[in-house]
Every structure is written in structure tokens, then in C-alpha cells.
Amino acid sequence: IELSNLGHQPMYSKKFNTVLSYNGEIYNHKKLRKMLDREVSIDWLSTSDTETLLECLNNWGVDKTLSLIDGMFAFAYWDRKNKNLILARDSFGEKPLYFGWLENSFLFASELGAFKNFDTFDDTINKEALDNLFRFSYIPSPLTIFNNFFKLENGFYLKINKLSKIKKINIKKNNEINNKSFILKKWSDFKNKYENSINFPIENYETAKKKIKSNLFDSIESRMLSDVEVGSLLSGGIDSSLVTAIMSKVAKGKIKTFNMGFENKKFDESQTSLEISNYLNTDHNKYIITEKELINTSME
């Protein structure tokens, strides 16, 4: 949110004592601004959710901020004066976040490939991670394929005190950490959060249906907050058709829908997508990919 340079990152606080680098979107950031405005006087410089997140962290701290924000995110929050760093990741882990040490530098990034830009990067394979990959077809967090580099688990944050004095870390499967300067904390607990949020009994099918409908409308409308056009990837299946139908109800005008089809009719769903689009009256965009294109792409 915010197309001007006022939304650019890294974003500094007004006193230049904290810095935020952030990937994602905070869906309830307007609500959070109103909450902050009731507590402190803030001269907002932009409409950016990045500025909202930065001010929340400055005024509320990491624990309260994470308990209130609704969004997908991975962020790094740097306290310049005390040299403390906080890395945090959203509840579902929609946005990735990796970190580790390389000689005397602490590195973090949203993809492992970024670390290869360092000339001294050590690409030694982590044998435990490789074993997991062959066993389970994926590498469970906090391990990555490389030694000395880790993935922050979803719903966790990592606080590092006095960063300049730390030289090496190691994190085990159960999230035990070998350095007292590191605080690794699980901030998101879905089971407790959503069990406690149900403040009325769901006694029958009609009640459940109304609650699900209300939640879907609220969720999809909040995710359509944008400075540019939003669209829907419409496959023609139940999920994408339902999301597109609600978007059409909520949007002020026609929404754009997109579908990729195939020459082989056995795998092609583009006709179903077109029928749904016609029914919902969307601005539909279809692209049929050929076998030749697929082969050329795989050759590249």
C-alpha cells in the first residue's frame, strides 16, 4: 500500500532510531492506525501499511503488535541504538524468511538464493536436511539445505540482542537455541486463538452457514485493499469461483479474472472458467499454452 516513495523500504522511524524491512501486507492496518491514534499523537506521512507496522512496533513492541495484526508478512525490525534485531513471520508462513551467519556477518533474506551473492558463501549441504528431503520430499523447519542457515518457522519471531557481539548460532528441531542472546518465541497459537474467539454456540447448519459466509466476506474484502487493480485467478473450480463471486459482490466495478488453459482438452478447464466468468460478468482474460511453449520453457 502506497505507490509514492513514502512507502519505500527500508523505512526509518521519524527519529531514525528504528528501521523496518518488510514483505507482505497488513490487512487491518487502517484499524490499527485508529487504535494508535487514540493512544499517541502520530503525524502519519503516508497511507502505507509499512508505516503502520513500524509505528505499531515502535509504540507497542513486538508481542502486542503481533497479537493484533492480521496479515501475511515476514519482517526485520532493527533497533539502531541498542543493536537489537527482530525477525518475525506470519501465522501460516505465507512469506518465507531465512537467516544465518557468514563469517562475521548475520544474514537474512526471503530466499536462500540471496545468500549466494556473498563471495564467501559456504554451500555445504546439511546432511540431516538432505535425509529429510529424501524421506519426506521436503525439508522441515528450522533446517535448510545449507549448513549454518535456518528457516524461521511460521508463527515465530527471533529476537537477537546486541547483534554485533554474536558469532555463531545453532537451532535444533525442537527450536532449542544454543545462545542466550537469542530469544526464539512462538507468538501464534491457532487452537487457543480461535477456540476463544467463538463466543456463541453453533447449534445448527444455518448458523454455521451464516458464520462461514460472514467470515469469507470479511476476509476477502480486507484482502482487496489496494492502490491498484486486483484480480482473480479463476480456474473454474469451487474455491476460485467462490472467491471470485464474493469479489464481484464487494467490488465497485468489474473485476478482472485470469485463466490459463491447455491444448489437450483432457487437462483443460478454460471453458468452465469462461462459463463462471460469463455468469459473474467479469473482465475475463484467457491464455492457452501450447505443448511447444511448455517444451521451450523446460529447455530454458
Number of C-alpha atoms within 10 A of each C-alpha: 18 16 13 10 8 14 17 14 14 12 18 17 13 11 6 11 13 22 20 22 17 21 18 17 21 22 21 17 24 14 13 20 19 10 12 17 13 9 9 9 8 11 8 12 10 16 18 21 22 27 25 21 22 22 22 22 18 17 13 13 12 18 12 13 18 23 11 13 19 18 19 17 22 25 24 21 24 20 17 12 10 12 14 17 19 19 23 28 28 25 21 14 17 14 17 20 25 22 20 20 19 17 11 11 13 14 13 21 17 17 13 18 8 12 21 11 8 9 7 10 12 15 13 10 13 15 12 14 20 18 14 15 15 10 10 10 10 14 18 14 17 18 23 22 22 18 18 20 25 23 23 24 25 23 18 19 25 18 20 20 18 15 16 12 10 16 13 15 16 15 18 12 10 8 15 11 15 12 14 9 16 18 15 20 15 16 19 18 11 12 8 9 11 10 9 9 8 9 8 6 8 12 8 8 9 10 12 13 12 11 12 12 13 11 12 15 15 13 13 16 16 16 15 16 15 13 11 10 9 14 17 19 17 28 22 20 12 10 11 15 19 15 16 25 19 17 23 18 14 15 12 8 10 15 22 19 21 19 19 16 18 15 11 11 10 7 9 15 17 21 15 14 25 22 12 22 23 12 10 18 16 21 13 20 14 15 11 13 13 13 12 9 10 10 10 10 9 8 7 5
